């Protein structure tokens, strides 16, 4: 069994991005610029945005955060998005989710200029991805595909079972892995909350991807010997032995499952760091596309 070290791969990609950004700065005196819009003070969102700023800094990119109050109206948020859409200094931006309930998320995502939609959530980019055309891929699926590529995991003709069909992970990932591409060319099964006998599907998987948001859902009896297991889930579990009072676990029961796998991603240190770096990859891509 080999552990897929997402942290190390993400660090290597960051070094590549950093070198490219340094060259861009040398040649043009400009640097890719990522912005984030943060509505309210959700602690997890605050942490995510702070870590995105840190990531940008670590590779020499510029970053900025537009902070709006919890009570911001939908039209005020749309105005801020419109401002960022027009601002030529900003190559890409994200609207940190979740948004307060009174704001229509679909309307907000649909108002982002697709050329700056580095989260890859705009229907235009998802549609282009479906058609196999150049687009921004959503960060988590993009990071996972990049992990498979860098570990040279053969995907062609393999049966991939994706647990979860969310718009940001399961659905786009299932499309990316079934396309005529490398990594790709998989035969993909998607399971969700209405799937009957999930185990019948998961035990057929050469590649099993768990993105359902249920702590340690995937147990050893659900996994085929020699499977590649990618764990997208991330959960805080109370743990008094840790100074923080919690430990992190995924959608896979790692201790049980690892011994059966050919490859497995740990939590933390697997998919998470790749999601962060994928946003930087998209920002660099947006910058380059803008200069063409
Ligand atoms: P989500 O939007 O909550 O979607 C969960 C999906 O799993 C849904 O399609 C749901 O089915 C399905 N599901 C839930 N319970 C199930 C069950 N018991 N059996 C079968 N299917 C079930 O979640 P998400 O945003 O895709 O995220 C999934 C997990 O990944 C979460 O733990 C999240 O925190 C984590 N995550 C991690 C990263 C990272 O960078 N590491 C990034 C994104 C998300 P229905 O569609 O039928 O409701």
Boltz pocket constraint, residues with backbone or C-beta under 6 A from the ligand:
constraints:
  - pocket:
      binder: B
      contacts: [[A, 140], [A, 163], [A, 164], [A, 165], [A, 166], [A, 167], [A, 168], [A, 169], [A, 170], [A, 191], [A, 192], [A, 193], [A, 194], [A, 195], [A, 198], [A, 210], [A, 211], [A, 212], [A, 213], [A, 214], [A, 231], [A, 232], [A, 233], [A, 234], [A, 235], [A, 271], [A, 272], [A, 273], [A, 275], [A, 276]]
      max_distance: 6.0
